[in-house]
Amino acid sequence: MELRQLRYFVRVVESGSMSRAAVDLEVVQSALSQQIARLEGELSTRLLQRSSKGVTPTEAGLAFFRQAQLALRHADEAARAAQQSRLSGSVSIGLAPTTASILGLPLMLAVHERYPEVRLHLVESLSGHLSGMLNARQLDLAVLFDTDPGRRWSVTPLVEEKLFLIQARGHARKPLPAKVKLADIKDLPLILPSGTHGLRSTLDTAISSGRLKRLLPMEIDSLAMLMDAVRAGLGCTIQPRAALARFADAKEVFDVAELGDARLRRLNSLCSVSDEELSPAARAVRVTLVDCVRELVRSGAWAGARYHEN
């Protein structure tokens, strides 16, 4: 027995006519008759008395009519209760500056649209700091680059980003080619985050495995200051293209070359405390975040990125 059958039967009794009920319900009369006949078959009893003047409920039909009205009222109340008790609460999310420049606003808009009662607490910081905050349970979710498997996190690979050598136009000794190798930049003045952060760990590992000279860059643990230093001509940096997202004049100001080494990719992973510790709101926001990432990559808004199919 289905709620649809109950609604059909109640409307037929209320209108006293199959044809009028079919019009009200916006179904063809033959389909309505089939549903009523199916209902009578399931109950093994006649519910309606048909005549040239219309339909009237039998004694069994009248008893069923009263209970069907009550069941439909309870079903409607249950639906209203579910709608009124929408997800609520606070969810804290950590994003690295390059990730925040691409994902931050789309995520805020999506959560606001889907779950208007959920309050977001967004933290923008370098990945090394976010790891510590996640370990200290100061964050529910974080998009990180260096994910230690020994930590008790739930980890979902999200996006693999290409890395690029970035320098300021006008201050550079010569324009960059379309692609460069890590070995080609050993003599360039570099500006990078310090060793505790995911991007630097990726570069140091690649240099070590390639037996190249250890990097001795200027170290700045702030993306905004780092990019200001690059723009001022103090050196080059290695970053994903997302680092340029907040520069409206990036094409005019910066020269960019892709690092061709296959091992030089940065994996963005969605990390969270264990599922048992996540609230329903946090689990819902986690799904929303993954949806946003997939759409940003699909649309090309996240340049130089490839969605990691799980």
ROFI-427329 format. One record per residue (C-alpha): residue in three letters; residue number from 1; x, y, z. Coordinates in nm, 2 decimals, decimal comma. Layout:
<sites>
<site residu="ALA" num="NUM" east="X" north="Y" up="Z"/>
...
</sites>
This chain:
<sites>
<site residu="MET" num="1" east="0,00" north="0,00" up="0,00"/>
<site residu="GLU" num="2" east="0,14" north="0,34" up="-0,10"/>
<site residu="LEU" num="3" east="0,06" north="0,69" up="0,02"/>
<site residu="ARG" num="4" east="-0,03" north="0,78" up="-0,34"/>
<site residu="GLN" num="5" east="-0,31" north="0,52" up="-0,32"/>
<site residu="LEU" num="6" east="-0,44" north="0,67" up="0,00"/>
<site residu="ARG" num="7" east="-0,44" north="1,02" up="-0,15"/>
<site residu="TYR" num="8" east="-0,62" north="0,90" up="-0,46"/>
<site residu="PHE" num="9" east="-0,89" north="0,71" up="-0,25"/>
<site residu="VAL" num="10" east="-0,95" north="1,00" up="-0,02"/>
<site residu="ARG" num="11" east="-0,99" north="1,25" up="-0,31"/>
<site residu="VAL" num="12" east="-1,23" north="1,01" up="-0,48"/>
<site residu="VAL" num="13" east="-1,45" north="0,99" up="-0,17"/>
<site residu="GLU" num="14" east="-1,43" north="1,36" up="-0,11"/>
<site residu="SER" num="15" east="-1,53" north="1,45" up="-0,46"/>
<site residu="GLY" num="16" east="-1,78" north="1,17" up="-0,51"/>
<site residu="SER" num="17" east="-1,67" north="1,12" up="-0,87"/>
<site residu="MET" num="18" east="-1,39" north="0,94" up="-1,04"/>
<site residu="SER" num="19" east="-1,37" north="1,20" up="-1,32"/>
<site residu="ARG" num="20" east="-1,37" north="1,50" up="-1,09"/>
<site residu="ALA" num="21" east="-1,10" north="1,33" up="-0,87"/>
<site residu="ALA" num="22" east="-0,89" north="1,26" up="-1,18"/>
<site residu="VAL" num="23" east="-0,90" north="1,63" up="-1,28"/>
<site residu="ASP" num="24" east="-0,81" north="1,74" up="-0,92"/>
<site residu="LEU" num="25" east="-0,52" north="1,49" up="-0,90"/>
<site residu="GLU" num="26" east="-0,41" north="1,57" up="-1,26"/>
<site residu="VAL" num="27" east="-0,41" north="1,20" up="-1,36"/>
<site residu="VAL" num="28" east="-0,60" north="1,02" up="-1,63"/>
<site residu="GLN" num="29" east="-0,92" north="0,85" up="-1,51"/>
<site residu="SER" num="30" east="-0,81" north="0,51" up="-1,62"/>
<site residu="ALA" num="31" east="-0,49" north="0,53" up="-1,41"/>
<site residu="LEU" num="32" east="-0,69" north="0,64" up="-1,11"/>
<site residu="SER" num="33" east="-0,94" north="0,36" up="-1,15"/>
<site residu="GLN" num="34" east="-0,65" north="0,11" up="-1,17"/>
<site residu="GLN" num="35" east="-0,50" north="0,24" up="-0,85"/>
<site residu="ILE" num="36" east="-0,83" north="0,21" up="-0,66"/>
<site residu="ALA" num="37" east="-0,89" north="-0,14" up="-0,80"/>
<site residu="ARG" num="38" east="-0,54" north="-0,24" up="-0,69"/>
<site residu="LEU" num="39" east="-0,60" north="-0,10" up="-0,34"/>
<site residu="GLU" num="40" east="-0,93" north="-0,30" up="-0,32"/>
<site residu="GLY" num="41" east="-0,74" north="-0,61" up="-0,43"/>
<site residu="GLU" num="42" east="-0,47" north="-0,56" up="-0,16"/>
<site residu="LEU" num="43" east="-0,74" north="-0,52" up="0,11"/>
<site residu="SER" num="44" east="-0,96" north="-0,80" up="-0,04"/>
<site residu="THR" num="45" east="-1,27" north="-0,59" up="0,00"/>
<site residu="ARG" num="46" east="-1,49" north="-0,35" up="-0,19"/>
<site residu="LEU" num="47" east="-1,43" north="0,01" up="-0,09"/>
<site residu="LEU" num="48" east="-1,64" north="0,21" up="-0,34"/>
<site residu="GLN" num="49" east="-1,99" north="0,16" up="-0,47"/>
<site residu="ARG" num="50" east="-2,01" north="0,28" up="-0,83"/>
<site residu="SER" num="51" east="-2,33" north="0,40" up="-0,99"/>
<site residu="SER" num="52" east="-2,44" north="0,64" up="-1,27"/>
<site residu="LYS" num="53" east="-2,45" north="0,92" up="-1,02"/>
<site residu="GLY" num="54" east="-2,09" north="0,87" up="-0,91"/>
<site residu="VAL" num="55" east="-1,92" north="0,68" up="-0,63"/>
<site residu="THR" num="56" east="-1,99" north="0,64" up="-0,26"/>
<site residu="PRO" num="57" east="-1,79" north="0,45" up="0,00"/>
<site residu="THR" num="58" east="-1,91" north="0,11" up="0,12"/>
<site residu="GLU" num="59" east="-1,92" north="0,05" up="0,50"/>
<site residu="ALA" num="60" east="-1,57" north="-0,08" up="0,48"/>
<site residu="GLY" num="61" east="-1,47" north="0,21" up="0,25"/>
<site residu="LEU" num="62" east="-1,60" north="0,46" up="0,50"/>
<site residu="ALA" num="63" east="-1,40" north="0,31" up="0,78"/>
<site residu="PHE" num="64" east="-1,09" north="0,30" up="0,56"/>
<site residu="PHE" num="65" east="-1,15" north="0,66" up="0,45"/>
<site residu="ARG" num="66" east="-1,13" north="0,79" up="0,81"/>
<site residu="GLN" num="67" east="-0,81" north="0,60" up="0,88"/>
<site residu="ALA" num="68" east="-0,66" north="0,71" up="0,55"/>
<site residu="GLN" num="69" east="-0,72" north="1,07" up="0,63"/>
<site residu="LEU" num="70" east="-0,55" north="1,03" up="0,96"/>
<site residu="ALA" num="71" east="-0,25" north="0,85" up="0,80"/>
<site residu="LEU" num="72" east="-0,21" north="1,12" up="0,54"/>
<site residu="ARG" num="73" east="-0,22" north="1,39" up="0,80"/>
<site residu="HIS" num="74" east="0,05" north="1,21" up="1,00"/>
<site residu="ALA" num="75" east="0,26" north="1,18" up="0,69"/>
<site residu="ASP" num="76" east="0,23" north="1,55" up="0,61"/>
<site residu="GLU" num="77" east="0,32" north="1,64" up="0,97"/>
<site residu="ALA" num="78" east="0,63" north="1,41" up="0,95"/>
<site residu="ALA" num="79" east="0,74" north="1,58" up="0,63"/>
<site residu="ARG" num="80" east="0,70" north="1,93" up="0,78"/>
<site residu="ALA" num="81" east="0,89" north="1,82" up="1,09"/>
<site residu="ALA" num="82" east="1,18" north="1,70" up="0,87"/>
<site residu="GLN" num="83" east="1,18" north="2,03" up="0,67"/>
<site residu="GLN" num="84" east="1,18" north="2,24" up="0,99"/>
<site residu="SER" num="85" east="1,46" north="2,05" up="1,16"/>
<site residu="ARG" num="86" east="1,72" north="2,13" up="0,89"/>
<site residu="LEU" num="87" east="2,08" north="2,08" up="0,96"/>
<site residu="SER" num="88" east="2,23" north="2,34" up="1,19"/>
<site residu="GLY" num="89" east="2,54" north="2,39" up="1,40"/>
<site residu="SER" num="90" east="2,89" north="2,52" up="1,34"/>
<site residu="VAL" num="91" east="3,15" north="2,36" up="1,11"/>
<site residu="SER" num="92" east="3,52" north="2,47" up="1,11"/>
<site residu="ILE" num="93" east="3,72" north="2,42" up="0,79"/>
<site residu="GLY" num="94" east="4,09" north="2,49" up="0,73"/>
<site residu="LEU" num="95" east="4,21" north="2,59" up="0,38"/>
<site residu="ALA" num="96" east="4,56" north="2,68" up="0,27"/>
<site residu="PRO" num="97" east="4,58" north="3,02" up="0,10"/>
<site residu="THR" num="98" east="4,61" north="2,89" up="-0,25"/>
<site residu="THR" num="99" east="4,32" north="2,65" up="-0,20"/>
<site residu="ALA" num="100" east="4,11" north="2,92" up="-0,03"/>
<site residu="SER" num="101" east="4,16" north="3,16" up="-0,33"/>
<site residu="ILE" num="102" east="3,99" north="2,91" up="-0,55"/>
<site residu="LEU" num="103" east="3,76" north="2,71" up="-0,32"/>
<site residu="GLY" num="104" east="3,67" north="2,95" up="-0,04"/>
<site residu="LEU" num="105" east="3,39" north="3,16" up="-0,19"/>
<site residu="PRO" num="106" east="3,23" north="2,88" up="-0,39"/>
<site residu="LEU" num="107" east="3,22" north="2,67" up="-0,08"/>
<site residu="MET" num="108" east="3,06" north="2,94" up="0,13"/>
<site residu="LEU" num="109" east="2,79" north="3,00" up="-0,14"/>
<site residu="ALA" num="110" east="2,71" north="2,63" up="-0,17"/>
<site residu="VAL" num="111" east="2,68" north="2,57" up="0,20"/>
<site residu="HIS" num="112" east="2,46" north="2,88" up="0,24"/>
<site residu="GLU" num="113" east="2,23" north="2,76" up="-0,04"/>
<site residu="ARG" num="114" east="2,21" north="2,40" up="0,08"/>
<site residu="TYR" num="115" east="2,23" north="2,44" up="0,46"/>
<site residu="PRO" num="116" east="2,13" north="2,80" up="0,56"/>
<site residu="GLU" num="117" east="2,13" north="2,71" up="0,93"/>
<site residu="VAL" num="118" east="2,49" north="2,59" up="0,93"/>
<site residu="ARG" num="119" east="2,75" north="2,84" up="1,04"/>
<site residu="LEU" num="120" east="3,09" north="2,81" up="0,88"/>
<site residu="HIS" num="121" east="3,42" north="2,89" up="1,06"/>
<site residu="LEU" num="122" east="3,68" north="2,92" up="0,79"/>
<site residu="VAL" num="123" east="4,05" north="2,94" up="0,87"/>
<site residu="GLU" num="124" east="4,31" north="3,03" up="0,61"/>
<site residu="SER" num="125" east="4,66" north="2,93" up="0,70"/>
<site residu="LEU" num="126" east="4,96" north="2,74" up="0,56"/>
<site residu="SER" num="127" east="4,91" north="2,36" up="0,57"/>
<site residu="GLY" num="128" east="5,16" north="2,30" up="0,84"/>
<site residu="HIS" num="129" east="4,96" north="2,52" up="1,08"/>
<site residu="LEU" num="130" east="4,63" north="2,36" up="0,97"/>
<site residu="SER" num="131" east="4,76" north="2,01" up="1,05"/>
<site residu="GLY" num="132" east="4,83" north="2,11" up="1,40"/>
<site residu="MET" num="133" east="4,49" north="2,26" up="1,44"/>
<site residu="LEU" num="134" east="4,32" north="1,95" up="1,31"/>
<site residu="ASN" num="135" east="4,52" north="1,73" up="1,55"/>
<site residu="ALA" num="136" east="4,41" north="1,96" up="1,83"/>
<site residu="ARG" num="137" east="4,05" north="1,92" up="1,73"/>
<site residu="GLN" num="138" east="4,03" north="2,30" up="1,65"/>
<site residu="LEU" num="139" east="3,91" north="2,21" up="1,30"/>
<site residu="ASP" num="140" east="3,65" north="1,96" up="1,17"/>
<site residu="LEU" num="141" east="3,79" north="1,95" up="0,82"/>
<site residu="ALA" num="142" east="4,10" north="2,07" up="0,64"/>
<site residu="VAL" num="143" east="4,24" north="2,05" up="0,29"/>
<site residu="LEU" num="144" east="4,60" north="1,95" up="0,34"/>
<site residu="PHE" num="145" east="4,90" north="1,86" up="0,12"/>
<site residu="ASP" num="146" east="5,12" north="1,66" up="0,36"/>
<site residu="THR" num="147" east="4,90" north="1,39" up="0,51"/>
<site residu="ASP" num="148" east="5,09" north="1,17" up="0,76"/>
<site residu="PRO" num="149" east="4,92" north="0,82" up="0,75"/>
<site residu="GLY" num="150" east="5,01" north="0,78" up="1,12"/>
<site residu="ARG" num="151" east="4,76" north="1,04" up="1,22"/>
<site residu="ARG" num="152" east="4,41" north="0,94" up="1,30"/>
<site residu="TRP" num="153" east="4,24" north="1,13" up="1,02"/>
<site residu="SER" num="154" east="3,99" north="1,04" up="0,76"/>
<site residu="VAL" num="155" east="4,17" north="1,13" up="0,43"/>
<site residu="THR" num="156" east="4,01" north="1,17" up="0,09"/>
<site residu="PRO" num="157" east="4,24" north="1,26" up="-0,21"/>
<site residu="LEU" num="158" east="4,07" north="1,55" up="-0,39"/>
<site residu="VAL" num="159" east="4,28" north="1,73" up="-0,65"/>
<site residu="GLU" num="160" east="4,63" north="1,69" up="-0,80"/>
<site residu="GLU" num="161" east="4,78" north="2,02" up="-0,90"/>
<site residu="LYS" num="162" east="5,07" north="2,10" up="-1,14"/>
<site residu="LEU" num="163" east="5,34" north="2,33" up="-1,00"/>
<site residu="PHE" num="164" east="5,47" north="2,63" up="-1,18"/>
<site residu="LEU" num="165" east="5,77" north="2,86" up="-1,17"/>
<site residu="ILE" num="166" east="5,65" north="3,21" up="-1,13"/>
<site residu="GLN" num="167" east="5,84" north="3,53" up="-1,17"/>
<site residu="ALA" num="168" east="5,76" north="3,90" up="-1,21"/>
<site residu="ARG" num="169" east="5,76" north="4,05" up="-1,56"/>
<site residu="GLY" num="170" east="6,00" north="4,34" up="-1,60"/>
<site residu="HIS" num="171" east="6,23" north="4,22" up="-1,31"/>
<site residu="ALA" num="172" east="6,33" north="3,89" up="-1,47"/>
<site residu="ARG" num="173" east="6,65" north="3,83" up="-1,65"/>
<site residu="LYS" num="174" east="6,47" north="3,66" up="-1,94"/>
<site residu="PRO" num="175" east="6,12" north="3,53" up="-2,02"/>
<site residu="LEU" num="176" east="6,04" north="3,18" up="-1,91"/>
<site residu="PRO" num="177" east="5,98" north="2,90" up="-2,16"/>
<site residu="ALA" num="178" east="5,65" north="2,71" up="-2,15"/>
<site residu="LYS" num="179" east="5,81" north="2,43" up="-1,93"/>
<site residu="VAL" num="180" east="6,12" north="2,41" up="-1,71"/>
<site residu="LYS" num="181" east="6,28" north="2,13" up="-1,51"/>
<site residu="LEU" num="182" east="6,37" north="2,15" up="-1,15"/>
<site residu="ALA" num="183" east="6,74" north="2,12" up="-1,24"/>
<site residu="ASP" num="184" east="6,70" north="2,44" up="-1,45"/>
<site residu="ILE" num="185" east="6,61" north="2,66" up="-1,15"/>
<site residu="LYS" num="186" east="6,90" north="2,57" up="-0,92"/>
<site residu="ASP" num="187" east="7,07" north="2,92" up="-0,97"/>
<site residu="LEU" num="188" east="6,75" north="3,13" up="-0,95"/>
<site residu="PRO" num="189" east="6,67" north="3,33" up="-0,64"/>
<site residu="LEU" num="190" east="6,37" north="3,15" up="-0,49"/>
<site residu="ILE" num="191" east="6,11" north="3,25" up="-0,23"/>
<site residu="LEU" num="192" east="5,93" north="2,96" up="-0,07"/>
<site residu="PRO" num="193" east="5,74" north="2,87" up="0,25"/>
<site residu="SER" num="194" east="5,96" north="2,71" up="0,53"/>
<site residu="GLY" num="195" east="6,01" north="2,34" up="0,56"/>
<site residu="THR" num="196" east="5,71" north="2,26" up="0,78"/>
<site residu="HIS" num="197" east="5,47" north="2,32" up="0,50"/>
<site residu="GLY" num="198" east="5,34" north="2,08" up="0,24"/>
<site residu="LEU" num="199" east="5,46" north="2,25" up="-0,08"/>
<site residu="ARG" num="200" east="5,82" north="2,28" up="0,06"/>
<site residu="SER" num="201" east="5,81" north="1,92" up="0,16"/>
<site residu="THR" num="202" east="5,71" north="1,82" up="-0,19"/>
<site residu="LEU" num="203" east="6,00" north="2,02" up="-0,34"/>
<site residu="ASP" num="204" east="6,26" north="1,90" up="-0,09"/>
<site residu="THR" num="205" east="6,16" north="1,54" up="-0,15"/>
<site residu="ALA" num="206" east="6,19" north="1,59" up="-0,53"/>
<site residu="ILE" num="207" east="6,53" north="1,76" up="-0,50"/>
<site residu="SER" num="208" east="6,66" north="1,49" up="-0,27"/>
<site residu="SER" num="209" east="6,54" north="1,20" up="-0,50"/>
<site residu="GLY" num="210" east="6,69" north="1,38" up="-0,80"/>
<site residu="ARG" num="211" east="7,02" north="1,44" up="-0,62"/>
<site residu="LEU" num="212" east="7,00" north="1,81" up="-0,69"/>
<site residu="LYS" num="213" east="7,15" north="2,09" up="-0,48"/>
<site residu="ARG" num="214" east="6,95" north="2,17" up="-0,17"/>
<site residu="LEU" num="215" east="6,73" north="2,48" up="-0,20"/>
<site residu="LEU" num="216" east="6,84" north="2,78" up="0,00"/>
<site residu="PRO" num="217" east="6,55" north="3,02" up="-0,06"/>
<site residu="MET" num="218" east="6,42" north="3,32" up="0,11"/>
<site residu="GLU" num="219" east="6,14" north="3,18" up="0,34"/>
<site residu="ILE" num="220" east="5,81" north="3,35" up="0,39"/>
<site residu="ASP" num="221" east="5,52" north="3,18" up="0,56"/>
<site residu="SER" num="222" east="5,25" north="3,40" up="0,42"/>
<site residu="LEU" num="223" east="5,13" north="3,36" up="0,06"/>
<site residu="ALA" num="224" east="5,03" north="3,73" up="0,04"/>
<site residu="MET" num="225" east="5,37" north="3,85" up="0,14"/>
<site residu="LEU" num="226" east="5,55" north="3,59" up="-0,06"/>
<site residu="MET" num="227" east="5,37" north="3,69" up="-0,38"/>
<site residu="ASP" num="228" east="5,43" north="4,06" up="-0,30"/>
<site residu="ALA" num="229" east="5,80" north="3,98" up="-0,28"/>
<site residu="VAL" num="230" east="5,79" north="3,80" up="-0,61"/>
<site residu="ARG" num="231" east="5,60" north="4,09" up="-0,77"/>
<site residu="ALA" num="232" east="5,86" north="4,33" up="-0,64"/>
<site residu="GLY" num="233" east="6,13" north="4,13" up="-0,82"/>
<site residu="LEU" num="234" east="6,30" north="3,99" up="-0,51"/>
<site residu="GLY" num="235" east="6,29" north="3,63" up="-0,65"/>
<site residu="CYS" num="236" east="6,09" north="3,36" up="-0,81"/>
<site residu="THR" num="237" east="5,86" north="3,11" up="-0,65"/>
<site residu="ILE" num="238" east="5,72" north="2,77" up="-0,71"/>
<site residu="GLN" num="239" east="5,34" north="2,74" up="-0,66"/>
<site residu="PRO" num="240" east="5,03" north="2,60" up="-0,82"/>
<site residu="ARG" num="241" east="4,84" north="2,83" up="-1,06"/>
<site residu="ALA" num="242" east="4,59" north="2,89" up="-0,78"/>
<site residu="ALA" num="243" east="4,84" north="3,13" up="-0,62"/>
<site residu="LEU" num="244" east="4,76" north="3,38" up="-0,89"/>
<site residu="ALA" num="245" east="4,38" north="3,36" up="-0,85"/>
<site residu="ARG" num="246" east="4,36" north="3,68" up="-0,64"/>
<site residu="PHE" num="247" east="4,56" north="3,89" up="-0,90"/>
<site residu="ALA" num="248" east="4,32" north="4,04" up="-1,16"/>
<site residu="ASP" num="249" east="4,63" north="4,14" up="-1,36"/>
<site residu="ALA" num="250" east="4,82" north="3,82" up="-1,32"/>
<site residu="LYS" num="251" east="4,88" north="3,77" up="-1,70"/>
<site residu="GLU" num="252" east="5,03" north="4,12" up="-1,73"/>
<site residu="VAL" num="253" east="5,24" north="4,10" up="-1,41"/>
<site residu="PHE" num="254" east="5,37" north="3,75" up="-1,38"/>
<site residu="ASP" num="255" east="5,56" north="3,51" up="-1,61"/>
<site residu="VAL" num="256" east="5,47" north="3,14" up="-1,56"/>
<site residu="ALA" num="257" east="5,64" north="2,81" up="-1,66"/>
<site residu="GLU" num="258" east="5,51" north="2,46" up="-1,58"/>
<site residu="LEU" num="259" east="5,75" north="2,24" up="-1,39"/>
<site residu="GLY" num="260" east="5,78" north="1,94" up="-1,63"/>
<site residu="ASP" num="261" east="5,90" north="1,68" up="-1,37"/>
<site residu="ALA" num="262" east="5,62" north="1,42" up="-1,33"/>
<site residu="ARG" num="263" east="5,69" north="1,38" up="-0,96"/>
<site residu="LEU" num="264" east="5,63" north="1,75" up="-0,90"/>
<site residu="ARG" num="265" east="5,26" north="1,75" up="-0,83"/>
<site residu="ARG" num="266" east="5,08" north="1,87" up="-0,52"/>
<site residu="LEU" num="267" east="4,80" north="1,65" up="-0,39"/>
<site residu="ASN" num="268" east="4,52" north="1,83" up="-0,21"/>
<site residu="SER" num="269" east="4,35" north="1,59" up="0,03"/>
<site residu="LEU" num="270" east="4,04" north="1,64" up="0,24"/>
<site residu="CYS" num="271" east="4,12" north="1,55" up="0,60"/>
<site residu="SER" num="272" east="3,89" north="1,53" up="0,89"/>
<site residu="VAL" num="273" east="3,87" north="1,39" up="1,24"/>
<site residu="SER" num="274" east="3,71" north="1,04" up="1,25"/>
<site residu="ASP" num="275" east="3,36" north="1,00" up="1,12"/>
<site residu="GLU" num="276" east="3,24" north="0,92" up="1,47"/>
<site residu="GLU" num="277" east="3,35" north="1,26" up="1,59"/>
<site residu="LEU" num="278" east="3,20" north="1,46" up="1,30"/>
<site residu="SER" num="279" east="2,86" north="1,61" up="1,35"/>
<site residu="PRO" num="280" east="2,58" north="1,56" up="1,09"/>
<site residu="ALA" num="281" east="2,64" north="1,92" up="0,97"/>
<site residu="ALA" num="282" east="3,01" north="1,86" up="0,93"/>
<site residu="ARG" num="283" east="2,95" north="1,54" up="0,73"/>
<site residu="ALA" num="284" east="2,71" north="1,73" up="0,50"/>
<site residu="VAL" num="285" east="2,96" north="2,01" up="0,45"/>
<site residu="ARG" num="286" east="3,22" north="1,76" up="0,37"/>
<site residu="VAL" num="287" east="3,01" north="1,62" up="0,08"/>
<site residu="THR" num="288" east="2,94" north="1,98" up="-0,03"/>
<site residu="LEU" num="289" east="3,31" north="2,06" up="-0,04"/>
<site residu="VAL" num="290" east="3,38" north="1,76" up="-0,26"/>
<site residu="ASP" num="291" east="3,10" north="1,86" up="-0,49"/>
<site residu="CYS" num="292" east="3,25" north="2,21" up="-0,52"/>
<site residu="VAL" num="293" east="3,59" north="2,09" up="-0,60"/>
<site residu="ARG" num="294" east="3,46" north="1,85" up="-0,87"/>
<site residu="GLU" num="295" east="3,27" north="2,14" up="-1,03"/>
<site residu="LEU" num="296" east="3,56" north="2,38" up="-1,01"/>
<site residu="VAL" num="297" east="3,79" north="2,14" up="-1,19"/>
<site residu="ARG" num="298" east="3,53" north="2,03" up="-1,44"/>
<site residu="SER" num="299" east="3,46" north="2,39" up="-1,54"/>
<site residu="GLY" num="300" east="3,82" north="2,49" up="-1,57"/>
<site residu="ALA" num="301" east="3,80" north="2,74" up="-1,29"/>
<site residu="TRP" num="302" east="4,07" north="2,55" up="-1,10"/>
<site residu="ALA" num="303" east="4,35" north="2,59" up="-1,35"/>
<site residu="GLY" num="304" east="4,63" north="2,33" up="-1,36"/>
<site residu="ALA" num="305" east="4,43" north="2,08" up="-1,15"/>
<site residu="ARG" num="306" east="4,30" north="1,73" up="-1,20"/>
<site residu="TYR" num="307" east="4,02" north="1,59" up="-0,99"/>
<site residu="HIS" num="308" east="4,12" north="1,27" up="-0,81"/>
<site residu="GLU" num="309" east="3,86" north="1,01" up="-0,88"/>
<site residu="ASN" num="310" east="3,81" north="0,80" up="-0,57"/>
</sites>
